Amino acid sequence: MLKIKMNIIKIISNQNKYYLIDGFSNEIYQLDNQEELTQISIDDLDEFKTHQSLIPTNYEKDIVNNAKTLVLEITEQCNLRCTYCIFDEDYQNERKHNSFNMSKDIVYKAIDNYKTRINNKEAYIVFYGGEPLIRYDFIKDIVNYAKKILGDIVKFSFTTNGIYLTKEKIIFFKDNNFLITVSLDGDKNIHNKYRKDKDKNGSYDTIINNLKYIYYNYLEYYKKNIQINCVVNSAEEFKELNNFFSTNKFVKDINIRFSNQIQNSMELSNHIKKIFTKEHILNLIKFNSLKKHPLEYKYYGDLIKKIKYRILGEKAKDRKVKCIPFSNRTYVRATGETQFCERIENMGITNLDTNSMKTTANLHLKNYQGFIEKECNSCFAYNYCDMCFASFVNNSILDKNITYSKCDSFRKEIKIAFEIYIELMETNKKLLEQF
């Protein structure tokens, strides 16, 4: 494991120069020699060493007055049977596909509660499933009701497998400025291995044809409002994925999110560590080809951008994103059960009552604080970390074993990102314009 040295990183560059990164202030100091680098500690820095609480200040006020996103699981049904889905029969912890649909009464109650908690400047409703487009007419009804209750500030989004993105629906989504995330796992060969319909037929042709229709008929909307989610299933497919997402005209210039297949995530992470080395990433940057490798760009490009645009000094501590339950997200299941995130499995289940939400948030924030706050406050990567409560949930509990693996892995990644950044600062600052 990478040893933590109380909020500092020590780096010897390829130019044999000595650097200290202060995890409190985000400052990078160049030192005179290796002896000085070896001996210095965080206590020698006259900086901002106040430890932070993982419980956000005045969080109850944000729950009541600053609710941001309402996530509505409008159906548990899906028209595909993706091989890696937790509902698929081949998944060892299989859960069955259900046919339960959210009722209008639950939707109206959820939106009415949400209305009382927004800041009246912004409101976001996410349609969740299952496959939400199975209930397209229901979505239209919800949009009409939401606009009536929330006004022009409300915006809508959903993630879809893309099968039901027909012409009629696309016009409605464009007219209502929907943000649409389409699940696409690569080229035809790769995608059809995993994303199959109930008869085990691949879904690529239908999805890509629907994307083409939007692209050729509503290009401005496409570039602004369409993004892709790709589940990475095998390390052997990295080359093909990079080629597809960097050359295919319908996806190469829009936002792409990559996530590892849950059943294979450890193997994929280990493979990434082996091949996405500092030398490999630096070489891509020096030849201005990092963006031609979308997987590498997403993996290290985002970290280098965080370093490049980091906040310095006393305000650096505000860099850490702190999730406030039921403020950042309020997730309403098809049954009406309510949680503060769709990623926490069966934790924190409550109901559509603001006081109950505050009670639930208070309990889980205190549990989270006791679970990991000590480690966070001695971690040099704290200001760059996006991991949250949901990152450490396994079988509906906070799992310490996950923190050991995920946190140690992230510390190694951010240290490599700093080494790359320093190398570029020393040798060719213009290369940082890629980020």
N, C-alpha and C positions, 0 to 999 in steps of 0.2 A: 504493500500500500504506500501511497505517497504521503510522507509525513507532513503534518501541518506545523508550521513554526509561527504560531500566534500571529496570524493575519499578515504575514509577509511572504513574498516570493523572492528568491535569490537566483539570479541568472548570470551565467557567463556566456557572452555572445560568441558568434563565430569569428568576430574580429578581436577576440580575447579582451573584451571590455566587461566591466563589472556593474551589475544593475541590481537595485532593490526596488521592489514594487510594494507600496504601502496599501494594504487592503482596507484601511479606514478612509484614507483621503484620495485613493486612486492615483497618487503621484508616483512617477518613475524617477528614481534618483540614480545618477551615475557615480560610482565610487572609484577611488584611486587605485586600489589594489585588492588582491584576493584575501589578504589578511583582514582588511577592513570589512570586506563582505562577510567573511566567516564569523567575525566577532560581533557585528552589529545585531541588535534586536529591536523589536517594536518599541521597547521602553526608551531607546535612544532617540526616538523621533518625537519632536515637539509638535504632535499632530492631534487629530480628533479621535480619541480612543474610547468614546462612550459606546458601550454595548447597546444593542438595539433589542427591543421587544418584538416578538413575532405577532403580538396582539396590536393591531392598528389603533391609533389614538381615536377616541370618539367613534368606535365602530358601530355602536348601536344607533347613533345619529345617522350614519350612512345607510344602515339597513332601512330606517324609517323614511329618510329624505333623499337618498341618492341611489336608488335601485337602477342598475344599468341594463341588464339583459334578462329577458324572460324566455326560457326554453320550454316549449310545449311538445311533449311526446304525443302526437296526435293519433298515432297508430303503432301497434306492435307487429303489424303485418309487413311482409317483404315479398317481392316478386322474384328475387334471386336467391340462390343457395351457395354463397361464396364459401370456398373450401376452408378458409381460415376463420370464418365467422363463429362466434361462441354459440350460435344457435344451430350450427350445422351438425348433422348426424356424425360426421367424422371427427369432430372436436371432442377430445377426451373428457372435458368438463361440460358436455353438451347441455344446453338449455333448449327447450322446444320452442319453435315458432308459435306465437300465440296470435289470435285473431282479435284481441281486445282493441277497441277504438275509444278515444277520448270523446266524452259527450260535450254538447254545447254548454250545458250548465257548468261543467268544470272549467271550460275555456273562459266563459264569461266571468266566473268567479275569480279565476286567475288574473285576468286582465283588469278587473275592477280593483283587486287588491294591489296589483302592480301600479295602477294609476295613482293610488294614494301614497306611493313610496318613491316616485320618480322626481327628478329635479326640475321638471317642466322645460328642460332644454334639449334633452335627448331621450330616446326610448328605442329599444331594439327587441324585436321578437324573432326567435329562431324556431323553425318548424323541424321537429325531430321525429325519428322513427326507430325501427322499421324503415320503410320507404315512404316518406311523407307524400309523394305525388300520387300514391294510391288513393289519397283523399283530397284530390285537387279541388272539388267543389266545396269541401269543408274549409280548405285554405282560403278560398275566395270569400266565404262567409265571415271567417275570422278577420281577414283584412278589412272588410267593410266595417265590422264591429270595432276593431282596434282603431281605425281612423276616426270613427265617430266618438270614441271615448278619449283617445290620446291626441287626436289632431294631427297636424302635418309633421310633427317631430318624429313620429314613429317610422322606423325602417325595418325591413324584413329580410330574412335569409334562410337558407336551408342547405343541407347536403343531400345529394341524390345519386343514385346509380346511373342516372341519365336515360334510362329506357323510356320513360314517359315524358320526355321533354318535346312534346309535339308542338306544331305551329301555333295552335290556339293558346296553349299554356304559355309559350314563350312570349307572345304578344302581351298577355296579362302581366307576366313577371317584368317585362321591360317597362310597361306603362306604370308599374308600381315600384320600379327601381330596386328590384330584388337583387341581393348578392347571392350568387349560386355557386356552390362547390360541387364539382362533378368528380365522382370516384373513377379513376382511370389508372390501371396498374402497369401501364407500359404499352408496347406495341401489341399487335394482334396476337402473336404467338404467346407472349407472356401473360397478357390480360386474360385471354380465354382459358388459360390453365386454371385460373383461380375464381374468376367471376362468371359463374354459370347460372342458367335459369333452372327451373324445377325439373326440366327434362335433360339436364346436364349439357345444354348447348351454350357455347360462348356468347358473350354479349357485346363484343368489341364493335362489330359493324354497325349495330343500331346506335350505340353511343357516339361513335365518331361521326356518323351521318347527321345526328342531331346537332353536334357541335358545329359541323360544317354549315348547316342551315343558319345557325345564329351568326356565325362568322361572316358569311356572304351577304346576309340580309340586314344585320344590325352590328356592324363592325365596331363602332364606337362603344356601344353597350357591351359587346363581347370583351373588348380589351379592358374595360373598367370594372365589369361586374362578374366575370366568369373566372373562377380559379379551379385548380385541380388538386385532388388529394390522391396520392399514390401510396399504397401499402407495399413495402419492400418485402419480398418473400424469400429470396435466396441470394446469397453472396455471388453465386455464379452468374447472376443476371445484371450485375452492376454496370458492365460495359454496355450492354444493350439498352438499359434504362438511360444512361447518360447520352447515348446516341439518339434515342427516340426523343427525349425531352429537350435536347438542344438543337434538333434539326427539323422536327415535325412542325410545319407552319401553324398548325392549330393550337399548339401548346407551348412553343418555345419562348414566346414573349409575354406569357401571363404567369401569375403567381402559382408556384407548385409547392405543395407541402408533402413531405415524405414522413412516413411512420413505419417502424418495423413491425412485422407480423408478430403478434403477441406470443404465439406458441414457439417462435424461433428467435425471439428478441436477443437472448443472451449470445447465441451463436453468431448472429449478425453483428452485434456490438463488438464482439471479440475480433471478428474478421475486419471490421472497419478500423479498429485500432492498429491492426497489422499493416494494412495497405494505405491508410490515410496518414502517413507519417509526415513529420515536419518537412523533410526533404521533398516529398512528393507534392505537398501543397505549395511550398516555395517555388518549386520548378514550374508548376502550373501558373502561378502568379507572374513569375519572371517572363514567361512566354505569352502573357496576357490571354491565357486559355482557361482560367478557372471557371468562367461562366459557361464554357463548353462542357463542363463536368458538373451538372446541376447537383448531384449527390454531394460532392466535395464542397461545392459552394454553399449549400445549405448547412453542411456540417461545420465548416470552419469559417466561411464567409460571414455568417451572422455574428460569430464570436469576435472576429477581427473588427467588424463594424462597431460592436459594443465598446471595444477598447479605443478605437479611433475617436468615437464621439462620447467618451466617458465624461462624467461630471467630476470636477476636481474640488478639493477642499472640504469645507464643512458640509456643503450640500451633497457630497458624494453618498452619504448614508441614505439619501432619498432615492437612490438608484434602484434599490431592491423593490420589486413589485410584491405587495402584500395583498393577498386575496381576502376580501371581506365576505364571509358567507351571507348569502341572500342580498348582498349589494352588488357584487360583481356578477353573480348569476343566481337565478332562481329557477330550478328545474322542477317542472310539474309532470309527473308520470301520467300515463293514460288513465290510471285508476284514480287520479287526484292526489295521491301521495306526493309530498313535496320535499325536495332536498336542495342543498346549496350547490350541487354540481352533478352533472351526469356521469362523472368519472369515479365517483366514490362508492360504487356498487350499492350495498344496502345499508350504508351508514347515514346517520342524521336524518332519518325519515320523520317528517312532521306533517303539518297540514297548512292549508291556506289561511293562516292567521298570523298577523304581524307579531303579536306578543310571543306566540309559539316559536316563530322564526328567531326572535331575539334570544329566547331561552336556549334553543338548539345551538345557535351560533356561539353563545357564551360558553357552553359546555365544550364544544369541539375546539374552539380557539385555545381554551385553557389546556385541554388534552394535548394539542399540537405544541403549545409552548413547552410543556413538560417533556414532551417526546423528543424534541430536537433543538430547542433554543440554545442550549449550551454549546452544541457542536457548531451551530450557525455562527455564533459569536466568536468562535476561534478559527473561522475558515476564511482564508484569503480570497476565496472566490465568491463570497457572499454578495457583493455588489453587482455581480454579473449573472447571478443564478435566477432562473425562471421557475425552478421546481417549487411546487406548492403542496398543500395538504394532500391532494389527490395523487401526487407523484409517489407517495409512500404507502398507499393502500393496497393490501393483498388479502383476499378473502374477507373483506369488510372490516379489517382492522389495520391500524398503523403498524407496519412491520419494520423492525430495526434492521433486519438483514438486508432489506431493500436500500435503506439509507447507506449502509456500508458500501454496497456495490455502486449505486448511482452517484453518491457524493464523491467517492474516490475517483470514479471515472470522470466526472465533470471537472474536478480539480486538475487532473492530468490534462484534459482538453484545454482548459483556460490557460494553463502554464505554457503549453505548446503554442497557443494563439499569441500569448505575450512574446514568446521567443521569435515567432514569425514577424510580429509587429516591430520588434526592436531590430531585427535583421533588415527589414525594409527601411526603417528610419535611418539606419547606418549606411546602407548601400544605395538605395534609390527611393526617395520619398514619393516620387511621382507614381510608383506602382500602387500606392495606397489609394489612388484615385479610382481604382476598380471597385472600391467599397463605399 
